[in-house]
Amino acid sequence: MTGSSRGGHVFNEDHSVQGLKFGKVKDGEENRLDAYNSDNFIRKSHASKIDLETSPNESWLSPLSKSPWSRVNSSSSPVTTGDTSSCNVLVGSLIRKEGHIYSLAATKDLLYTGSDSKNIRVWKNQTEFCGFKSNSGLVKAIVVAGEKILTGHQDGRIRVWKVSSKHENRHKRVATLPTLRNYIKCAIKPSNYVEVKRERNILWIKHYDAISCLGLTEDNSLIYSASWDKTFKVWRASNYKCLESVTAHDDAVNALVLGFDGLVFTGSADGTVKIWRREVQGKGTKHFFSQTLLKRECAVTALTINPEGTFLYSGSSDGLVNYWEQGDTLKHGGILRGHKLSVLCLAMAGNLVFSGSADMVICVWRRSKIHEHICVSVLTSHTGPVKCLAVEKDLEAKSGERCWILYSGSLDKSVKMWKVSEQAPVTVQNQPSRHSVDAYPGSVSRLASVRKMGGSRRY
């Protein structure tokens, strides 16, 4: 192997995924705002040599200085099935030695990655830019709202981070939801406690199970959090107060997206996709159930909606992607059949739809003007289930060409970067199973992928 050293990082010139080895990041002292647990007892803070979240000099350096990541340049031919055109190609990889990738967020020229190491890392031009660390809970969701970053965790909490005005590579945690102030204020009234399990009561403002996804209204005024505790909650972004908690499903809420005119869509392990309508009442909100779009035996695992709110897509554990079109009402448009196992994540960009699956591939679907879908590419490079996707516009695309940068995170501990084009030729040949149908198939092994993934319906 040949290589060159630049700034402390080794840039490999072959296809090796071996990277530099680093030590583990030391745990920091618990933040006071985060010093209460699910049983409503105050827990003691644990002192350490380095306080990652409160030290003014070292908190922004510690996660980065001992990064377990390495960069791999991908100079090979496109990793897709079919023709090796220059349109839909793998252009880079970030290989991690420890921890699965659970969440991604792309904004401008930055990529945020979350994993079960509790670290949120920030990448710029495929190079480590900075990083910050949460004290507990693997990172299951990341949303960027201007200078603030919201992260949802396995421990049921939402953490809010703010970029320093003086140093863009420094992040400070400014809140943990629910906030301590909101928590104490609600704890005084017995009526604020709800029964979640037999002989166990908690405050309604707190998620008692893992957060599965986060959402923001278009004006960034409201934060939505969905959880495996069967609820979604609404928070005011200005003061982080919990405004409402909605028991939405009979099982874990795996996905939530926001539509137009105050519509909220939720997908659950109970096999349903539901529509909720938001109304403003005084200083708070009230959500009303509208209708059930889908009801199946298999778990709903992912949702995505286009910015105009005219197309909604739903992925499920049977490997199918259902979609609806907006007319006078939302009408079921058909089913995309391209995966052998559970669909774990969905994303949209322009006329393209991306579906990542437990079968380790990403299907790239193109929607025509008459709303038909065709699988133009199957991206095959991951060696584990594809857990999350993020898309941003390719600023280096040629004039008149609509290209996108797609990031995919996997349980193979890697993040891969793809360049995809809306004008790309169809590279999937002789695969009749990958197409759009306008009716439910007569025979689908609905629970096969669930069994193969250990029977879990939570994603």
C-alpha positions, 0 to 999 in steps of 0.5 A: 500500500502506498499513502501520504500523510496530511495533517495527521491523517493517512489518505489511502490510495488503494481500497483498504479500509484499515484506518488509524487506531485511537483510544476511547474518549473519556466520559465527562461530568454529567451536566446539571440539566441532565442530572435526573433519570427516568425514575425522577430521582436526582443522580450524582455527577461523576467527576472525571479528568476531562469535562467534555461538555463544560470545559472551555478549552478541551470540550471541543477537542476531546472527541476529535483528538481521539477520533476512531474514524479514518478516511478512504478515497474511493477511486474505483468504478461506480459501485452499482448494478448494471452499467458503470456510468459516471452518474450514480457513483460511490465517491467516498467512504468514512470507515469507523472501527467501533459503533454502528451508524444510526443517524445522519444530517447534511447541511451546506458543506457539513455532515453530522453523524451519530452512532452508539458511541454517544459522539456526534461528529462533524465532517467537512469535505470528507475531513474531520471538522469537529465533534461533541459528546453526549453523556448518555444515550446512543444518537438515533436522530439528528436535525439541524436548525440554523445554528442549533443542532437537535439530537434524539437519544436512546435514553429518551431525551432530546439534546440541543447544541449551539454552534459558537458564534466565535468558533464554528467548530465548537458546540455547546449543549444549551438544553436537555429536553425536558428541561430541569425547570419544566420537569420540576414545575410539572412534577408538583402536580400529581395529575401530570403523571401518567401510567406507562407500565404496571405500577410505574408512573412518569411525567407526561412531558418525558419519553420513557423509551428511545426516541426514534426520530425528530422533526421541525416545522417549516418556521422552526418554531415547533419541535416534534419527537417520536418514540418507542413509547407509542407517543409523539411530543411537541415542544416549543423551540423558543423555550423548549417547553413541552406543549403536548403529548399524543398517544398515537399508536398501539406500538412503537412510533418508528417514523414521523414527518411533517406535511403542509397545513399542519398535517403530521404523518406517523408510522408505527410498529403496529403496521399503520400510517396515520394522519394528524392535524395540528391546531393552535389553541392559545399558547399551545397546540392540539393534534386531532386524529384525521385518518389511517392511510395504511394498515398492515401486519408488518411494521412501518419503519420509515417515512419521507415526504417531498417539500411540497407535500404532494408525495408521501412514501412509507417503508415497511419490514416486508421490504415494500415502499408504499406511496401516496399522491396529493390531490383533493385527498391523499390517494394511494399511488402504488408500491415500489418493490425492490428489497428482499428485507426490511426497508430501514430508511427513506429520503427524497431529492427532486424526482428521486426517491432513495430506499435503504434496507436491511438487505444492504443495498440502496435503491434509487427510484425516479418518478416520472411526470406521470407519477410512474416510478422506475428503479434506475440504480441499485447502490451496492457497497455496504456490508451491513444494513443501511440504517440512515440516509441524508441528501444535499444538492451537489454544488459542483454539478454541471450547468443544467444537470440536477445532481445530488450528494447522497450519504448513507449510514450503515450498521457496518460502521461506515458512512458512504458518499454517493453522487446521483443524478436525475438524468442518470440512465437506467442501470438495473437490467433484467430485474422485473421484481423492481418496479412500481405496482398500483395494487397490493401484491397477492402474496407477500411474505410479510413477516419474513424480514422481521424474523430474519432481523431477530423479530424486532419491530422497532427501528 
